[in-house]
Amino acid sequence: MTLTALAWASVALAAVPAVMFVVNLFFYRPSGAEIAAQADGISVLIPARNEEGNIAAAVASVLRNEYQPFEVVAADDHSEDRTAEIVTEMALRDRRVRLIETPELPDGWCGKSHACAVAAEHAKYLIMLFLDADVRLAPTALRRIVAFMESSGADLASGVPEERTGSLSEACVIPLIHFMLLGFLPMSAMRRSRHPAFSAGCGQLMVARREAYRKAGGHAAVKTSLHDGLTLPRVFRRAGFRTDLFDATALAQCRMYNGPREVWHGLLKNAIEGMAAPTRILPFTLLLLGGQAGPFVLLPAALLTNHAGPAIALGGIGVALAYLPRLLGIWRFRHSAAGALLHPVGVCVFVAAQWVALIRWIMGRPASWKGRQYGPGDIRSAAKESEGPNT
């Protein structure tokens, strides 16, 4: 294949997510007006294991919300630090805060899914917001989330918070959450259909109607999953319920990982349930490397080999298309400019993590998170569920 032909292919692969990203920006709307009818209330459920550095700020951010009524239920998942003690102290000062202790982790359960399931059993309001302990809500968040649930009619919805990054490794990789979500999911089709193939979500911030959650099976239906942001919406859709997405950039902030080590392990822990699944990894590798890294190789190759104008022009177009979503992310989602500039590096790291995760899965290596290891059988079960028959 000639360099010009490769350049044409690279442009085509880069154009797919670039065009879809732009189109999806019109559908990935903020979570609703700040003025919302007062519903019956909202239960904010926070699964917490070894979160003494996060839990106080997370709970305090919820308590600053003006929406009424609400409660905060922190599910302590056998923390080995001061997590439970901190929540207990906050509960003594504010009756809206409750601490529950989760039972011993049953066989075949992921810790977070179990903590969420237990917390949901204690929720007293009809709307439940599952919130990771590293998320900080804005004072208008609860009101606007309830407004979105009212206006959209969704049974389950989620939004990606403003992703804060403190290192170059984080800035390169974490914004790919928005890139993958908006670049490969047709949101207009997602809203028209309840097919599980359009399932998507962000496990950091998910809101569900209590009755639909229970009928769909809740977190018990995804008990082996380390990636409930993907698998829980799929369970809801299989049960015939509506799921949706909203832009949570102005409503919440989150710093997922701290430094390259946490980024790498974070990518590995749930990759097999997403892009690293055996039936997905080859097409996604082609799409990502061919469209997001390829132009950055082909353009200098065309310049250095004195190729004719078409190869050089196509290489430049490919680079521009690859950068377009990341540049829009700086404007719309407050992404790091340095991370955007290193977009092809971030994509290569992301793809490498998927292949490492797949190799570990094939070799039967356990996944680990929050001081727990999940055996090969659990990983295989979760991966099989993520590729279920209706996807």
KOLTOR-759775 format. One line per 5 residues: their letters; for each residue z, y, x of C-alpha. Coordinates in steps of 0.5 Angstrom, whole numbers, plus 500, padded with zeros to 3 digits. Example, Ala and Ser with C-alpha at 12.3 -4.5 7.8 and 13.67 -1.06 7.14 Angstrom:
// residues 2
as) 516:491:525 | 514:498:527
***
This chain:
// residues 391
mtlta) 500:500:500 | 498:507:503 | 503:512:504 | 500:516:498 | 501:510:493
lawas) 508:510:495 | 509:517:494 | 506:517:487 | 510:511:486 | 516:515:488
valaa) 515:521:484 | 514:516:478 | 521:513:479 | 524:520:481 | 521:523:474
vpavm) 525:518:470 | 532:520:471 | 530:528:472 | 526:528:465 | 532:524:461
fvvnl) 537:528:465 | 534:535:462 | 533:532:455 | 540:529:455 | 543:536:456
ffyrp) 541:538:449 | 545:532:446 | 551:532:451 | 554:537:447 | 561:540:448
sgaei) 567:537:444 | 567:541:438 | 569:548:436 | 576:550:437 | 577:551:430
aaqad) 578:544:427 | 582:542:420 | 589:539:422 | 588:532:421 | 594:527:420
gisvl) 595:527:428 | 593:524:434 | 597:520:439 | 595:521:446 | 596:514:450
iparn) 597:514:457 | 597:507:461 | 601:508:467 | 602:504:473 | 605:507:480
eegni) 603:514:478 | 609:518:480 | 605:523:483 | 601:524:477 | 604:522:470
aaava) 609:529:470 | 602:533:470 | 599:529:466 | 604:529:460 | 605:536:461
svlrn) 598:538:460 | 598:535:454 | 604:538:451 | 601:545:453 | 596:543:447
eyqpf) 597:548:441 | 594:542:436 | 599:539:431 | 602:534:430 | 601:530:436
evvaa) 605:525:440 | 605:522:448 | 606:515:449 | 606:513:456 | 606:505:457
ddhse) 609:504:464 | 606:498:467 | 611:495:471 | 611:501:476 | 614:500:483
drtae) 616:507:483 | 619:513:479 | 614:513:474 | 618:510:468 | 624:515:470
ivtem) 620:521:470 | 617:520:463 | 624:518:461 | 627:525:463 | 621:528:460
alrdr) 622:525:453 | 629:527:453 | 627:534:454 | 621:533:449 | 621:529:443
rvrli) 614:528:442 | 614:524:449 | 616:517:448 | 616:511:454 | 614:504:452
etpel) 615:498:457 | 609:493:457 | 611:486:457 | 609:482:463 | 602:481:464
pdgwc) 599:475:460 | 594:471:464 | 587:473:463 | 589:480:462 | 587:486:466
gksha) 593:491:467 | 590:497:464 | 587:494:458 | 594:490:457 | 597:497:457
cavaa) 592:500:453 | 593:495:448 | 601:495:448 | 601:503:447 | 596:502:441
ehaky) 601:498:437 | 606:504:438 | 601:509:436 | 603:513:429 | 597:517:428
limlf) 590:515:426 | 587:518:432 | 588:515:438 | 586:518:445 | 587:514:451
ldadv) 588:518:457 | 588:516:465 | 594:519:468 | 590:523:473 | 587:527:468
rlapt) 589:534:466 | 588:537:459 | 586:544:457 | 590:547:452 | 585:547:447
alrri) 583:540:448 | 586:536:443 | 584:541:437 | 577:540:440 | 577:533:441
vafme) 579:532:433 | 574:537:431 | 568:533:435 | 571:526:431 | 571:530:425
ssgad) 564:533:426 | 560:527:429 | 563:521:424 | 564:517:431 | 569:511:431
lasgv) 570:511:438 | 568:517:443 | 569:519:450 | 567:525:455 | 567:526:462
peert) 572:531:465 | 571:536:470 | 571:531:476 | 575:535:482 | 573:532:489
gslse) 577:534:495 | 573:530:501 | 565:530:502 | 565:522:500 | 568:524:493
acvip) 563:530:493 | 557:525:494 | 559:520:490 | 563:522:484 | 558:526:481
lihfm) 553:520:480 | 557:519:474 | 554:524:470 | 547:523:474 | 547:515:471
llgfl) 550:517:464 | 545:523:463 | 539:520:467 | 538:513:464 | 541:513:457
pmsam) 537:516:452 | 542:520:448 | 538:521:442 | 537:514:441 | 544:512:442
rrsrh) 546:517:436 | 541:514:431 | 543:506:433 | 549:502:433 | 546:497:438
pafsa) 550:495:444 | 545:496:449 | 546:504:448 | 554:503:450 | 556:508:454
gcgql) 563:511:456 | 568:514:461 | 575:510:461 | 578:516:463 | 578:520:456
mvarr) 577:516:450 | 578:517:443 | 578:512:437 | 580:512:430 | 586:507:429
eayrk) 583:503:424 | 576:502:427 | 580:500:434 | 584:494:430 | 578:492:426
aggha) 573:491:433 | 579:488:437 | 581:494:441 | 583:492:448 | 584:485:447
avkts) 577:484:446 | 576:487:453 | 582:484:456 | 579:482:463 | 575:488:464
lhdgl) 576:493:469 | 571:498:466 | 573:499:459 | 569:505:459 | 563:501:458
tlprv) 566:495:455 | 570:498:449 | 564:502:446 | 560:495:447 | 565:492:443
frrag) 565:497:437 | 558:497:437 | 558:490:436 | 563:490:430 | 558:495:427
frtdl) 562:502:429 | 559:508:431 | 560:511:438 | 559:517:441 | 559:522:448
fdata) 561:529:449 | 562:534:454 | 569:534:456 | 568:539:462 | 572:545:459
laqcr) 577:540:456 | 580:536:462 | 580:535:469 | 580:529:474 | 581:527:481
myngp) 579:520:481 | 580:518:488 | 583:521:494 | 578:520:500 | 573:515:502
revwh) 577:509:502 | 579:510:495 | 572:512:493 | 569:505:496 | 575:501:493
gllkn) 574:504:486 | 566:503:487 | 567:496:488 | 572:494:483 | 568:495:476
aiegm) 561:495:479 | 560:487:477 | 561:490:470 | 556:495:471 | 550:496:475
aaptr) 551:490:480 | 551:485:474 | 546:480:477 | 540:482:471 | 541:489:473
ilpft) 542:490:480 | 534:489:482 | 531:494:477 | 537:499:478 | 536:498:486
llllg) 529:500:485 | 530:506:481 | 535:509:485 | 532:508:492 | 525:508:490
gqagp) 526:515:486 | 532:518:489 | 532:516:497 | 525:514:498 | 522:522:497
fvllp) 527:524:503 | 523:518:507 | 516:519:505 | 516:527:506 | 517:527:513
aallt) 513:521:514 | 507:524:511 | 509:531:515 | 509:527:522 | 503:522:521
nhagp) 499:528:519 | 497:525:512 | 493:529:507 | 495:534:503 | 497:529:497
aialg) 502:525:500 | 505:531:503 | 505:535:496 | 507:528:492 | 513:528:497
gigva) 515:535:496 | 515:534:488 | 519:527:489 | 524:531:493 | 525:536:488
laylp) 525:531:482 | 531:528:486 | 535:534:487 | 534:537:480 | 539:533:476
rllgi) 544:535:482 | 542:542:482 | 543:542:474 | 550:539:475 | 552:544:480
wrfrh) 551:549:474 | 553:545:468 | 559:540:471 | 561:544:476 | 559:539:482
saaga) 560:541:489 | 554:544:492 | 555:540:499 | 555:533:495 | 549:535:491
llhpv) 545:537:498 | 547:530:500 | 545:526:494 | 540:521:497 | 546:519:502
gvcvf) 551:518:496 | 546:514:492 | 545:510:498 | 552:509:499 | 553:507:491
vaaqw) 547:502:491 | 550:499:498 | 557:498:494 | 553:495:488 | 550:489:493
valir) 557:488:496 | 560:487:490 | 555:482:487 | 556:478:494 | 564:478:493
wimgr) 563:476:486 | 558:470:488 | 563:468:494 | 569:468:489 | 573:474:492
paswk) 578:477:488 | 578:484:485 | 584:488:487 | 587:495:483 | 594:498:483
grqyg) 597:493:487 | 594:487:483 | 589:482:484 | 584:479:479 | 581:472:481
pgdir) 574:470:481 | 575:467:474 | 577:473:471 | 571:477:474 | 566:472:472
saake) 569:473:465 | 568:480:465 | 561:480:468 | 559:475:463 | 562:479:457
segpn) 558:486:460 | 552:482:460 | 553:479:453 | 547:477:448 | 546:483:444
t) 545:488:450
***
